[in-house]
Amino acid sequence: MPLITLSSDQAKQTRKNNPNAAWGDRGSANRVEPIALPDFSAPFRIQSGEAIFTIGSCFARNVETELARRGFQVPVRDLFKRPEFQGLDVGIINNYGTPSIYNEIAWAFGEQTFDPHEHILELTNDKFVDLHLSPTMRPESWDAVLRRREAALAATRTASDCRVVIMTLGLTEVWFDTKTGYYLNVMPRPTLMSREPDRYEFHVLSYEETFGFLDKALSALKRHGHPELQVLLTVSPVPLTYTHRPIDVMVANTYSKSVLRVAAEAAVAAHPFVTYYPSYESVTISDRSRAFGNDLRHVTDELIAINIGRMINAYCGDSYEPEQVAAAIAAGGAEVAVAQATLAAKSTYAAQFFADHAEWADRSAEFALPYARHLLDTGAPGRAVVLLRRYAAENPEHLELFALLAEALLKSGAADEATALLQEMKSKGAKAKSFWDAIVEVAIGLDNAELLLTALARYAEADRTHVPAAYLKAGRFFRGKKDEARAIVFYREAWERRGWNAAGFELAELLTFNAQKDEAKQILAAITPNSERERKTRERLNLAAA
């Protein structure tokens, strides 16, 4: 059964309405390199200071640290205030596989019974260990280990008081206890395996098993959790330390993460209270030398800061914390500064961010680009020209830089220089979307129909995917010049290639005024209004075409 089913019209319209449906290219700013910043939606809001429950592998611990720094309550961290857990590393409560996540939730809420005589075993004389907690913990007395288990289950029960749960999936290579019928969280200690070699088995979970345990865990949270429960699901980008399979760890890890990612997607489709956050994609698609430390496994502090910052900002609102951002940039250098500038350029705090970090514009061309865009958006094209000229000579192939410089020149009144610059780039065979968008803008700004027609022809040859947006602009340009025949041609191209409602409405209106009412009616019949305003527009145009 398909995970998602759309009609052909829905599929085409969805792609057309999605600004991130394609990858982009290296000739212009993109969301991929050097640090990938995949787009995502935030369908609910996290309230300032509210309690948030976290469970899963190590990325969940990174989230906890950042949440606590921002003033949120993190109930599971209270566990480390108890004497049984004082002085221990927070990583000991990691839950790596979906079976382990389910076990902890089921035990905490009484859906299954934790039998200490099955799961707490003697390791040496009167020293015991919990099979489901980290093997890095020292063996303790029976009473001490039992108190620790009870404290861990009490911490998990705090999920019932939390409206928001953040869950991180880690791996699919797990260990199975044949005596109890339970999956373990980690590999059993060597002493225990030597003592009962037939008791423990290594399993590689299938998709069905992985999703099955995840589905049960989510359903249990829904039954026992907050009445307004929202689960934010992530997949840990941290790869397997090693594999017990007779294959390369890279291959084993790809299988493991792929299955988890598919399970996460299926969970989002199955449960309306579950949302996915793409931290896994951000880290693994980014430049590997920037994403992972020297051990090739653990994510760098700057990537953690960027991803958790993006997530919290999106779900908590558009906020800026100067000290936090400054610390992240100090730790990560130019790459983090550029990533933060890219985020800031689209935010309400852009002015403050660029005021705080303007010095990076003198050190990085990539930082200068979002800063220049901010200057253009705030009515300072002259400053943008000065900034961009500084890098133009040393970056002759940087098409986005030249396109933005041309736009800044045009807006500052230097139209001839802008035209000359774009003609020079055209002669070099520039194909980037940003270049052709800029030359279209310059042609319209100069009221130069000949330059616009030439640009559109070249744009169509270079980039058929993005040229429809330029066709829509051209339709409006020629309509404004009373060249309605040409306007209809470009409106029709934009409508037929993309199906944008705006193009359809404007084309239908122009066709009606030019006595081509039958075609206008066909177009209006194909439009699905996305708002009350569009519904009224279609109604008005239908009356005109009647």
N, C-alpha and C positions, 0 to 999 in steps of 0.2 A: 504494500500500500504506500503511495507517495507520501512524503513528509509534508509537502505543500502542493496544492493544485490551484493553478490559475488558468482562466480562459486565455485564448490567444490575445484578445484585446487587453485584458488585465495585465498580462505579461509585458506586452509592448508598452503600455502606458506606464507601468511600474519602472521599466528601464528608462523611459524617456524622462520621467520625473525624478530620477535618482542622479544627483550630481556626481556621485562616486561610483557609478556603474562601470567605469573603465579605470585603468591603472594610471593613465597619464604617461609622460615620457621624460627622458633626461634633459630635453631641451627647455624645460620649463619647471617651475616649482612643482613638486609632487609630494604625496603623502608617504612615500616609500623610503627614500634615501636622504641622509644617512640613517635617520631614525624614523621608523615607520609609525605613523599616527593614524591608524584606521578609524574611520568615523563610526559612531555608535549613537544610539538613542538612550535617553534617560527617562523612562516612562513614569517614574515616581520620584519623590523628593525625600531626602534624608533630612530630618529636622535637627537643627543645631542642638548639640549636647545630648541627643537621645542615645539610649542603650542599643548597641549593635552586637549581635552574636556572630562569631566567626568559627568556622570548622574546616578542616582539610589539611593540605600539605603546606609546605613552607611559605608559599606566597600569602597564605592567610595570616601568618605571623607578621609579615611585612605590612599588611593592611592594618593589623591591630596597632602596630607601633605608630603609624601615621594617624590613625583615628584618635588615639590617645593624645598625641601631640596637638591635635586640633580641638581638643576639649570634649570629645565624645566619650561616653561610658563604654568600656569593653569588659563585660562581666567575666569572660573566661580568664582574663589576666588577674582577676582577684584571687584566682587559684594559687598564685605564687606568693600571696600574702599569708597563706596558711603554713603552719610549721612543717607539714609533710612535703611541701614543695619549695620552701625557701632555699635560695641559693642555686636552684636548678635552672638550666637553660630552657627558655620558652619552647624550643623546638621539640622537647620531649612529648608535647601533646599533639604533634603532627599526626594526621590520619591520612594515609597515602592512597589507599584503594577505596573504591566505592563500597565494598563489603564492610570495611572497617568503619567508614562513616555511618553506614546503616547500623552496624552493631552498637556503636556508642549511643546513637539516638534511641534505638529500640530498648537497650538496657536502661537508659536514663528514664524513659517514660513507661516502663513496665510492659512493653509489648513482647519482650523476651526477658528471661531471668538470668542474671549474671550469677552463675554458681561458682563461688570462689574455690571450691575444691576441684573444679575442672580447669580453671583458668589461672590459678595462682599455684605455682609449683616450687618445690624445694630445689634449690640449685646446689647448695652445700649444706653443711650441718646447721640446721635451724636458720638458714638464710633463704629467703623466698623471692620470687620474681613474678610479676604480672605479665603473662604472655602477650598482652595487648598494649603494653606501654613500651617506651623506648628501651632497647637493650643497653643504652649508655648509663642507665640508672643503676646505682649500686644495689645489690641484694640486701634486703632488710628482714627484720623479724616478721612473722606472720601478721601480727597485729598492725605493724607499721605499713606493710604492703596493703592490707585490707583497708586501713584508714585512707591510704592514698587513692585506692580505687573508689571508695565511697565519695571522696572529695571530687574526683574527676567526674563521676556521674552527677553529682550535685551541680558542678559547673555546667555540664551539658544541659541540665534541666532549666538553666536560666534562659535558654532559647524561648521558653514559653512566654517570657516577659518582653521579648524583643520583637518589634514590628519588622525589623530588617535583619536578614541572615545573609552573610557572605560565605559562600562555600567554594573551596578550591579543590579540583580534582588533580591527582598526582601521577598515578601509574596503574598499569594493568598486570604487572608481574607480582604475584602475591603467593603467600604460603598458606597451606590448608592443614588444619588439625583433624586427622581422620578419626580420632578418638571422640572429639566433641562435636564434629560436624560444622565447626566454625572456621571462617577465614581469619587469619591473624593480620595484625597491622604491619608487622615487620618479620624478617627472618628469625626463627628461633635461635637461641644461643647455642653455640657449638656443643656445650656440655649436655644440653637437653637432647640434641639430635643424636649425639653419640650414645646416650642412654637408651633412647627409643627410636632407632633409625627408621622404623616402618610407620611411625606415628605421623610424621610430617611430610607433606608433598608440596612440590613447587608447581604452581599453576599459572598459565598465561590465559587470562580471561578472554572470552569471546565478547563480541559486541552485545549479544543478548544478555550475557551474565552481567557485564558492566552496567548496561542501562537498567537491568532488572533491579540491582541493588540501589542504584541511584534513584530510581522511580519509587522504590519502597521508602527510602530515606526522606525524599521530598513529601511523600504522602503522609508519613508519620509526623513530620514537622507541621503539615497542614492540620492534622487532627489535633495535635497537642500544643500547637504554637499560638501566636498572637492572632486574634480574629482578622486583622488587616495585614497578614503576613506577606512580605515581599522577599524573594530569594534572589540574590545577585550571584550568578554562577560564573566561575572562571576556571580556566585550565592552566595549571602551573607550567611555565616555560622551562623550568629546571629539568634537564634530561636525567635519564637513569644514570646512577653512579656506575653501575656495571650490570651485565645481564647474565643470567644462568642458562641462557639458550646458546646453542652452538653456532651463533651468528654474530656478525659485527654489532657492537652496541649501538652504532648509529642506525642500523636497520631495525634493531629491536625497539629502539626508542621511537622511531617513526611510526611503527605499528602501535605502540602504546599510546602515544599522544593523539594519533589519528582516531583511534577507537574512543578515547575520552572526548575528543572534540565532537565526534558524531553523536555520542551519548548526550553531550550537553545540548546540541542542536535539537535532538529529539525531545529532551526534557522541556525546552522552551516551547516547542510546538504542542506538547502534551499538557502543560500546566500554565494557565494564564498568570499565575503569581510568580513565575520564574523569568528572569531576564539574563542575558549573556553579556559579559564585558570582555572585549578582545585584548586582554593583556598578553595572552599567548601569541597572537599574531604580531603584535607590536614588537615584542622582543625577538621572536624567531625570524621575522622578515628584515629587521634592522641589520645594519652592518655588524657582522659577528664580532669584530674586534672591539666595537663599542658596546655590544650587548652583554658579552660574557667576560668574566675575569680570567685570570691566567690558568685556572683549573679547567677552563672551557665548559663549565657547568653552571656556576653560580652567576646570577644576573648582577651586573654592576649597580652600584648605588645610584648612579644618575638615571639608568633606565627604570629602576624601581621608583625613584622619586617622580619621574615624568609620568609613569603609568598610574601610580596611585594618586598623584596630584590631579591628573586628567579625570580619573574616575570620581574622586571626591568633589572636585569642582563642578562636574556635570550634575551629580546627584544632589549636591548641597547648594548649588547656585553659583553664579558667576562672582567669585570672590578672589581677592588678591592678598596674600600674606607676605609682605616684603622680606622679612627675615628668613622665612622658609625658602623663598625663591632664590634669594641671594646665596644661601647656604648650598642649595642644589647646584647653582651655577659655579660657585667656588670649587665644589667637589668635581664637577664634570667638565668644566671648561667650555670651549666654543660650541661643541655639539649641543650641550644642554642649553646654553644661552640662545642658540638658534631655535631649538625646539620650543623653549619658553616664549621667545619672541613670536613664533608662528601662532602659538595659542593666544598670546596677548593681543595680537593684531585684530582678532575677531571678537574681543571681549569688551566689556564696559570699563575695564581698568587699564586699557591700552595706554592712555596718556601718562598715568602714574608709572607704569612699568617702563616705558621708554625714557621717561625722565630719570628714573633710577639707574637704568643700564645703558644710557646713550653712548657710553665710552666704547661699547662693543662694536658700534658702527664704524669706528676707526680701526678695528682689528679684524673684522670679518665681513666679506662681501655678502655671505649668506644671511648674516644678521641685518645688513643694510637693506636688504630687499623688503622684509616685513616692516621695517622702520620707515622706509620710503613710502610704502603703501599707506601706512598710518598718516604720514605727512600729507599725502595727496588727499586722503579721506577727510582730513581736518583743515583743508584749505591752505596748505603751505607748500605749493609746488616748487617755488624757488629754492627752498631748503632741500627738497627732494632732488632737484637737479644738481646742486652742489655735492650732495652725498653720493649720488650715483656716478657722476663724472669721475669721482676719485678712483673708481674701480674699473671704468670702461676700458681704459687703455691696457690694463693688465689682464683683462678677461675678455678678449676679442670674440670668443665663441659662446659667451654666456648670453643666450638669446633672451631669456627673461629679463636680465638686467637691461639690455638695450631696448626691449619693448617698453619697460617701465620708464626708462629715461626718455624715450620718445613721447610717452604720454605726459610726463612731467614737463617736458619742453613745450608741448602743445598747450597745456594748461597755464603755463607761465607766459604765454604769448610769443614763443619762439617757433612759430609754425613752420617756417622755411627750414630751420635746422632740424626740426622733428621729421619733416618729409625727407630731407637728405639722408638722415640717419637710417630711416627705414628703407629707403631705396638702396642704400649700401648693404644692408642686411639681406634684402631681397636678392641682390646680385650674388650673394654667397650661397643662395639656395636654401635659405632658412625654411624649416618645415614646422617649427613648433607652434602649437596653438596660441601661446601667448604672443608670439610675433605677429601672426595674422590677425588676432584680435586687436592688437595695437594699431596695425596699419589700417584696419577698418575704422577704428575710432578716429584716427588722424584724418582719413578721407572724409568722414562725416563732419568732423570738426572744421575742416577746411572748405566744406561745401563743394567737394571735388568729385563729381559723379564719375568722371573717367577713371580717376585713381581708385574709387570704390569698386567699379566693375572689374578692373584689372586685378585688384586684391581678391575679390570674391572668386574669380576664375582660378587664380593660383591657390587660394585656400582650399577650394574643392578638390584640386589635384593632390594637395599635400595632406589633407586631413578631412576625410568625408564624415568622420564621426562628429566633429564639433562644428562644422560649417553651418548647420541649420540655425544656430543662434545668431550667426552673422546675417543669414538670409532674413531673419525676422527684423533685425535692425535695418537692413537694406529696404525691406518693404515699407517700413515707417518713414525712412529717408525719402524714398521716391514718392510716397503718398503726400508727404509734406511739400514736395516740389510740384505737385499736381500731375506727376507722370504716373497716372493710375495704371496704365498697361504694364509698365515695369513693376510697379508695386504689387500687382496681382501675381506676376510671375514669381517674385521672391516670397510673397506670403504663401503661395501654393507650395513652393519647395519646402518651406519651413513646416507647413501643416502636414504634407504627405510624408516627409522624412521623420518627423518627431511626434506629430499628433498633439502638439501643445494647444490647450484651449485658447490661449491668447491669440495665437496665429489663426486658429479656426474662426474665432469671433471676428477678428479684424478682416480676414479674407471674405467671410460671408457678408459682412456689412458693405465692403467695397464692391463685391459682385452684385449685390442687390441694387446699389446705386448705379451700376452699369448694366442694368437690365439682364442680368444672368441669374435670375431668381431660382431656377431649378437646381443649379449647382449649389447655390447658397443653402437651399433647403436640405440637400443631401449632407452637406457639411454640418449643419446645425443638428441634424438627426443623429450624427455620429458622435457628437460631443456629450460627455457625461459631466454635468456641473459638479464642481468640488466645493461650492459654497452657495449661500443664499444669493449673494450678489451675482454669481455666474448664472444661477437659475433665472434670475430676473433679466439678465442680459440676453440669454437665449430666448426667453419669452418675447422680449421686445423685438429682437431680430426676426423671429418667426412671424410676428405680426407684420413687420415691414416687408418680408418676402412673400407674404400670402397673396 
